């Protein structure tokens, strides 16, 4: 009788333990270099070309304004001795206003470049994120860490999703 009770108790404990082990999901970790992934995407190269052209246009406008300011300033320097006080003051204010408008344009240009970068690179980042999620699910990965920022230690057999995601996206690089 004691043996039967022991067997039943042991069976009950084993069954309870195995249910508990099955209920707990083991976390599977992987890492990815998302920056390298995005830089290898053709969409990234296209966005870089567009932002460089956008910046070049703004720089051209800044240079044009600077040339005009320099021209006005040189003209003022040459002719200031022959100008009345009222005209001289007016021209100085005009040149100062041109400098101020140039500075405002430069500040607005920086903000506009940042907005344009966000607009152009957001679809690239979204595509990369979706691909990372898909590959992580395919490989049973619970957590994906950014390889360049978070990892303090990486074992030699750690799962690197970067080549798998590139393959998923059809990137040969």
Secondary structure as UniProt FT lines:
FT   HELIX           2..23
FT   STRAND          29..32
FT   HELIX           34..39
FT   HELIX           42..79
FT   HELIX           80..82
FT   HELIX           85..138
FT   TURN            139..140
FT   STRAND          143..146
FT   TURN            147..150
FT   TURN            156..157
FT   HELIX           162..169
//
